[in-house]
């Protein structure tokens, strides 16, 4: 069942969403060659305590950390470790939290030092795909319009979309209905109604779409070793158009 939120609930979700984005921006400033992803995890864990929020990911189905930190060919769910970032890497950061009973969830992919032009293009196109998807998040459209916007932009730029992992509704639970694939057919799927809140998150690969999951049972990587980028915003469907709750 898709749960539509009241204006008061959307404001609660906006508070959670803004806090997620603020913390992600703080982490972005700490990403540099030589830093380990575990150091970033420890920073986020401390900051969550300071702001009085609970981690949404830690303990969720056994996940051990507050953030997902996925490097290069890692798509999502990378577990922070002693691995030190290197010049030219890209790092996808995904963070979820709970504030006053409402979830916030957002992701971005950042360069580590100077990266190659092909990687800059991958990041740019993935973020563009997210913005194009958000533009379709309007009353009267269908869920497939959002999904198709991501797929069309990715494939137009000779990339592929991940099919095993999808966006989702969000509210008092981290994952609510509906699921939001990054591929689809315009005009198909559930009708978009005021009060829906969606976590839209394109995951786009430089090579083929196939994935595999590592022996840690969490980290998903591209099967062909190509690089992958991931961006995510929480978006409320309103009569006045899409309202991005994780935008500063």
JOBELNOR-V875829 format. One record per pair of residues at least 24 apart in sequence whose ideal C-beta (glycine too) atoms are under 10 Angstrom apart, sorted by the first residue. I is the first residue (numbers start at 1). J is the second residue. If there is no record, write none. Layout:
i;j
I;J
I;J
This chain:
i;j
1;169
1;176
1;177
1;178
2;143
2;169
2;176
2;177
2;178
2;190
2;191
2;192
2;193
2;195
2;196
2;197
2;198
3;169
3;170
3;171
3;172
3;173
3;176
3;177
3;195
3;196
3;197
4;169
4;171
4;193
4;194
4;195
4;196
4;197
4;236
4;237
5;102
5;169
5;170
5;171
5;172
5;194
5;195
5;196
5;197
5;236
5;237
6;195
7;194
7;195
7;236
7;238
9;101
9;102
9;171
9;172
9;195
9;197
9;236
10;102
10;171
10;194
10;195
10;196
10;197
10;234
10;236
10;237
10;238
10;243
10;245
11;102
11;236
11;245
12;99
12;100
12;101
12;102
12;103
12;104
12;171
12;172
12;245
13;99
13;102
13;103
13;104
13;105
13;170
13;171
13;172
13;197
13;234
13;236
13;243
13;245
13;246
14;102
14;104
14;197
14;234
14;236
14;243
14;244
14;245
14;246
14;247
15;53
15;99
15;100
15;102
15;104
15;245
16;53
16;56
16;96
16;97
16;98
16;99
16;100
16;101
16;102
16;103
16;104
16;105
16;106
16;170
16;171
16;234
16;245
16;246
17;97
17;99
17;102
17;103
17;104
17;105
17;106
17;170
17;197
17;199
17;233
17;234
17;235
17;236
17;244
17;245
17;246
17;247
17;248
18;99
18;104
18;106
18;234
18;245
18;246
18;247
18;248
19;47
19;48
19;51
19;52
19;53
19;95
19;97
19;99
19;104
19;106
19;246
20;53
20;56
20;94
20;95
20;96
20;97
20;99
20;103
20;104
20;105
20;106
20;107
20;232
20;233
20;234
20;245
20;246
21;95
21;104
21;106
21;108
21;233
21;234
21;244
21;245
21;246
21;247
21;248
22;47
22;51
22;104
22;246
22;248
23;47
23;48
23;51
23;53
23;66
23;67
23;93
23;95
23;97
23;104
23;106
24;67
24;93
24;94
24;95
24;106
24;107
24;108
24;110
24;232
24;246
24;248
25;108
25;248
27;67
27;69
27;91
27;93
27;95
27;108
27;110
28;91
28;93
28;108
28;110
28;111
29;110
31;69
31;85
31;89
31;90
31;91
31;93
31;110
31;111
31;112
31;113
32;85
32;87
32;112
32;113
33;84
33;85
33;86
33;87
33;88
33;89
33;112
33;113
33;114
34;84
34;85
34;86
34;87
34;112
34;113
35;84
35;85
35;91
35;112
36;69
36;80
36;81
36;82
36;83
36;84
36;85
37;65
37;67
37;68
37;69
37;70
37;71
37;78
37;79
37;80
37;81
37;82
37;83
37;84
37;85
37;91
37;93
38;65
38;69
38;79
38;80
38;81
38;82
38;83
38;84
39;80
39;82
39;84
39;85
40;65
40;66
40;67
40;69
40;80
40;85
40;91
40;93
41;65
41;66
41;67
41;68
41;69
41;79
41;80
41;81
42;66
42;80
43;67
44;69
44;80
44;93
44;95
44;97
45;80
47;97
48;95
48;97
48;98
48;99
51;97
51;99
52;99
52;100
53;96
53;97
53;98
53;99
53;100
53;104
54;96
54;97
54;98
54;99
54;101
54;103
55;95
55;96
55;97
55;98
56;95
56;96
56;97
56;98
56;99
56;103
56;104
56;105
56;170
56;173
56;174
56;175
57;94
57;95
57;96
57;97
57;105
57;174
58;96
58;97
60;96
60;174
60;175
61;217
61;218
62;217
62;218
63;217
63;218
64;216
64;218
65;218
66;95
66;96
66;97
67;93
67;94
67;95
67;96
67;107
68;92
68;93
68;94
68;95
68;96
68;107
68;218
68;219
68;220
68;230
69;93
69;94
69;95
69;219
70;94
70;107
70;109
70;203
70;218
70;219
70;220
70;221
70;228
70;229
70;230
71;112
71;219
71;221
71;227
71;228
72;112
72;119
72;221
72;222
72;225
72;226
72;227
72;228
73;205
73;206
73;207
73;211
73;219
73;220
73;221
73;222
73;223
73;224
73;225
73;226
73;227
73;228
74;214
74;218
74;219
74;220
74;221
74;222
74;227
74;228
74;230
75;162
75;164
75;165
75;203
75;204
75;205
75;211
75;212
75;213
75;219
75;220
75;221
75;222
75;226
75;227
75;228
75;229
75;230
76;107
76;162
76;164
76;165
76;201
76;203
76;211
76;218
76;219
76;220
76;221
76;228
76;230
76;232
77;165
77;213
77;214
77;216
77;217
77;218
77;219
77;220
77;221
78;214
78;216
78;218
78;219
78;220
78;221
79;214
79;216
79;217
79;218
79;219
81;216
81;219
84;112
85;110
85;112
85;113
86;112
86;113
87;111
87;112
87;113
87;114
87;115
88;112
88;113
88;114
88;115
88;116
88;119
89;113
89;115
89;119
89;227
90;115
90;116
90;119
90;120
90;122
90;123
90;227
90;228
90;229
90;230
92;123
92;126
92;203
92;227
92;228
92;229
92;230
92;231
92;232
93;230
93;232
94;201
94;230
94;231
94;232
95;232
96;170
96;174
96;175
96;199
96;232
97;174
98;172
98;173
98;174
101;171
101;172
102;170
102;171
102;172
102;173
102;197
103;170
103;171
103;172
103;173
103;174
103;175
103;176
103;197
103;199
103;234
104;170
104;174
104;199
104;234
104;245
104;246
105;167
105;168
105;170
105;174
105;175
105;199
105;201
105;232
105;233
105;234
105;245
105;246
106;199
106;201
106;231
106;232
106;233
106;234
106;244
106;245
106;246
106;247
107;199
107;201
107;202
107;203
107;229
107;230
107;231
107;232
107;233
107;246
108;229
108;230
108;231
108;232
108;233
108;246
109;203
109;204
109;227
109;228
109;229
109;230
109;231
109;232
110;229
115;227
116;227
118;206
118;227
119;206
119;227
119;229
121;157
121;159
121;206
121;229
122;154
122;157
122;159
122;204
122;205
122;206
122;226
122;227
122;228
122;229
123;204
123;227
123;229
123;230
123;231
124;157
124;229
125;153
125;154
125;156
125;157
125;158
125;159
125;202
125;204
125;206
125;229
126;150
126;153
126;154
126;157
126;159
126;161
126;201
126;202
126;203
126;204
126;205
126;228
126;229
126;230
126;231
127;202
127;204
127;229
127;231
127;233
128;153
128;154
128;157
128;202
128;204
128;231
129;153
129;154
129;156
129;157
129;159
129;161
129;182
129;200
129;202
129;203
129;204
129;229
129;231
130;167
130;182
130;200
130;201
130;202
130;204
130;230
130;231
130;232
130;233
130;235
130;244
131;200
131;202
131;231
131;233
131;244
132;202
133;167
133;180
133;182
133;198
133;200
133;201
133;202
133;231
133;233
133;235
133;242
134;198
134;200
134;233
134;235
134;241
134;242
134;243
134;244
134;247
135;241
135;242
136;186
136;192
136;200
136;235
136;242
137;180
137;192
137;196
137;197
137;198
137;200
137;233
137;235
137;236
137;237
137;238
137;241
137;242
137;243
137;244
138;192
138;237
138;238
138;239
138;240
138;241
138;242
139;191
139;192
139;193
139;194
139;195
139;196
139;237
139;238
139;239
139;240
139;241
139;242
140;191
140;192
140;193
140;237
141;186
141;187
141;189
141;191
141;192
141;237
141;242
142;184
142;185
142;186
142;187
142;188
142;189
142;190
142;191
142;192
143;167
143;178
143;179
143;180
143;181
143;184
143;188
143;189
143;190
143;191
143;192
143;196
143;198
144;180
144;181
144;183
144;184
144;185
144;186
144;187
144;188
144;189
144;190
145;184
145;185
145;186
145;187
145;188
145;189
145;192
146;178
146;180
146;181
146;182
146;184
146;186
146;189
146;192
146;198
146;200
146;235
146;242
147;179
147;180
147;181
147;182
147;183
147;184
147;185
147;186
147;188
147;189
147;200
147;202
148;181
148;182
148;183
148;184
148;185
148;186
148;187
148;188
148;189
149;182
149;184
149;186
149;200
149;202
150;180
150;181
150;182
150;183
150;184
150;200
150;201
150;202
150;203
150;204
151;181
151;182
151;183
151;184
151;185
151;202
151;204
152;183
152;184
152;186
153;202
153;204
154;182
154;183
154;202
154;203
154;204
154;205
154;209
155;183
155;204
157;204
158;206
158;207
159;202
159;204
159;205
159;206
159;207
159;208
159;209
159;226
159;227
159;228
159;229
160;203
160;204
160;205
160;206
160;207
160;208
160;209
160;210
160;222
160;224
160;226
160;228
161;202
161;203
161;204
161;205
161;209
162;201
162;202
162;203
162;204
162;205
162;209
162;210
162;211
162;220
162;222
162;228
162;230
163;203
163;209
163;210
163;211
164;203
164;209
164;210
164;211
164;212
164;213
164;220
165;201
165;203
165;211
165;220
165;230
166;199
166;200
166;201
166;203
167;198
167;199
167;200
167;201
167;202
167;203
167;232
167;233
167;234
167;235
168;197
168;198
168;199
168;200
168;201
169;196
169;197
169;198
169;199
169;234
170;196
170;197
170;198
170;199
170;234
170;235
170;245
171;195
171;196
171;197
171;234
174;199
175;199
180;235
182;209
183;209
192;237
192;242
193;237
194;236
194;237
194;238
194;239
194;240
195;236
195;237
195;238
195;239
196;235
196;236
196;237
196;238
197;234
197;235
197;236
197;237
197;243
197;245
198;233
198;234
198;235
198;236
198;237
198;242
198;245
199;232
199;233
199;234
199;235
199;245
199;246
200;231
200;232
200;233
200;234
200;235
200;242
200;244
201;230
201;231
201;232
201;233
201;234
202;229
202;230
202;231
202;232
203;228
203;229
203;230
203;231
203;232
204;228
204;229
204;230
204;231
205;229
